[in-house]
Amino acid sequence: MPDLVIDVRNAVKQYGVGAASIFALDDVSLQISPGEYVAIMGPSGSGKSTLMNIMGALDNMTSGKYFLDGIEISAMDENSLSIVRGRKIGFIFQSFNLIPRTSALANVELPLAYQGIKSAERKLRATKALEVVGLADRMSHEPTELSGGQQQRVAVARALATRPALLLADEPTGALDSKSTHDLLDLFDQINEAGRTVIVITHEHDVAMRAKRTIRMRDGKIISDELNSGKVA
């Protein structure tokens, strides 16, 4: 296992040139070890979403280097990046991004199908992932038959099914009520305790405090990086 899951070195993301240029990331370096649970916080325009896109291999830097699970992502072409995203990163988004009129099981199987995994193995892994998130009795339900919290759990199961090195959640509680938020964060605790690396992008203090480490950003820079002493329910 690599010493670091995330190794961002002197990342710069610049838009425009000259006096009109804007730095979404301004010389950001960040290291995250296997098994960490990290929250990245900041207001709109702080750079946290840009950093997430870099870590998720969804965007390129203007300069700097990025290694994911020991692989230099910053040197890859788009086809190679697509393969890495599918195999190394489990994404969880605020909007769930589930396929309508399709069962929970089929939604979780989808990224495995893209990887060319055979049907029997896909079904086995998707079933196991839905059991992990507590939806063993909802596998045949379509998204419209599930609550918002249950839909987000399907999204978590879909991310877990690929057995990624990194679980990357972008404002995962933004569309959830307080009970569903609490339940989802309990699930993240369980996933992390089982050894998975979890990174949550959030603007909510209470969500960030459930992580074990909080990184705060402002104006494209990391302004603090601290271990959390306690958790907020």
N, C-alpha and C positions, 0 to 999 in steps of 0.2 A: 504494500500500500504506500502511495506517495506520502511524503511528510506534510504536504499541503494539498487541499482540494482546490482552494482559490489562491492564486499568487498574481496580484496586479502590481505592475512596476511602473511608476511614473506615468500614469495614464493621463493623457490630454485629449479632450474632445473640443475642437474649436469650430465655430460656425462663422463664416465671413472672413474678411481679411482687413488688415490695417486698423484704423481707428474704429471701424464699425464691427470688429470681431468680438464674439462672445465666447467665453470659455465655460462650457457646460461641466467639464471636468478640468481641474487645474492642478496637474502634477499630483495625482492621487495614487498612493501605494497602499495595498491592503493584502493581508495574509489571513487565511482561515484554514484551520486544521481539520482533518477528518473527525466527524462526530460532534462538532461544535453546533450550537444553536444561537444564531446571531440575528439581531434586528438592526436594520438600517433606517434611521429616522431623518426627517428634514422637511421643511415647508416646500411648497411649490417653487420650482426654480432652484432648489438647493443642489441638484445633481444626482439625487438618489435614483431617479428613474433611468437616467443615462447610465449610471453605474450598473444598475440591474440589467440593462440591455447589453452592456459590455460583458458582464459575468454570464449572461444567458446566451452568448454568442449570437445575439440578434442585431448587433451594431458593431461598427469598427471604430477604433481610436484614430485620432489624428497622429498621435505618436505614443510610444510606450510599448510595453509587452504584457501579455496576459497568458498565464498557464492555468489550465483546468485539469485537475487530477493528473498532473505531470506532463500534459500535452500542451505545446505552444499554440494556442488558438489564434493569436495575432498574426501568425504566418500562413493561415489556411485560406483556401479559396472557398467560394460559397457552397459548392457541392460537399466538400469535406466538413464544413461547418454544420450543414444540415444533418449529416450522419452523426456528428458529435452531439448535437442537440438531442437527437432521438435516443441516443444510448447513454449519455452521461448526465442529462438534466431532466428532472421532473418539474414541469411548470404548473403553477396554480394561480389563476387569475381571479380578479374581483367578479368578473361577469360569468364565471363558470365555464363558458365555451363548450357546452354539451351539444351534441347533435340531436335536434328535435325528432320526435316520433321514432325514437330508437331506444332500446332498453338500456338500463344502467350497465348491464353486462357487456352489451355490444359497444357502448361508449368506452368502457375501460379496455376492451380488446383492441380498439382502433389503432393506437400507436404500435402495438405489437404486430398488427397486420402490416403496417408500413415497414417494419423491420424484417418482414418475411418469415416470421415465426409461424409454424404450422398450427392448424386449427385446434387440435387437442391441447397443445401446450398453451396456446393463447387462452383458451377457456379455463384451464387449470389456474393459470397465473392471475387472470382477471377475477375469478371466483375467490381466490385466496385474498387478493387485495380488497375486495368488497367485504369480506369477512373481517379483515383487519380494521376497517373503518366503521364496522358495526351495521352493515347493510346487507347481511346474508339473506334477510327476508324481503329485500326490495330489488333483487337482481333483475326481475322481469318488468319493473316499472319504468315508464318513460319519464323524461324530465318534468312534464306538466303534472305528473302524478306524485311528485316529490316536493317537499318543502324546500325553501332556500337553503337551509342548513344541510338537508339531505343531498341536494344538488352539489353543494360544495364538497361534501364527503365523497360523492362519485368522482368529482374532479381530483380529489386527493388520491383516491384509489387508482385512477388513470395514471397519475404521476408516479405512483409507487410501483405499478405493474411492470415498468421497464427496468426496475432495479437500478435506479440512477445513483451516481456518486453524490449528487447534489439535488436537494429539494428546494426550489426557488419559488417563493410565494409573493406575488405582487398585490398589495392591499387586499389580502384574502378575506378580511372581515368587513370590507366596505359595504357589502350588500346584505349583511346579516343583522338580525336583532341581537339583543344582549345575550340571551340564552344560547342561541346558535353560535355566537362568538365565543362564549365560554366553552362550549362543547368542542368547537374546532381547535381552540388553543390547548385543551386537554389532550386532544388527538395529536397535535404537534409535539406535546411533551412525551407522549407514548412513543411516537415515531423516533424522536431524538434519543430517548432512553434505550431504544432498540439498536442504536448505533448509527442512524442516518444523519448526515449533515443537513441542517435546515437553516435557510436564510429567509427572513421575512422583511419585505419592504413595507413600511407603514408610516403614517403621520400620527398615529394614536399612541399616546404615552402608555396607557394600560396594556396595550398589545405588546409594545416593545419590552415592557418590564417582565413579561412572561419568558422572554429569551434569557439566555445566560450571559450574553454580552450585547451591549448596545453601542452602535456607531452612529454619531450624529454628523450631519453634513449641512453646510451653508455656503452659498456662492461658489459651488464647484469644488469645495475643499472638505476634508474631514477635519472637524473641529474638536471632536472628542471620541475616545474609544475606551470604554470601561466595562468591567465585569459588573453584572447586576447582583446586588447583595440579597435581594429578596424578590418575591413574585407578587404581582397584583392580580387578584381574581377577576 
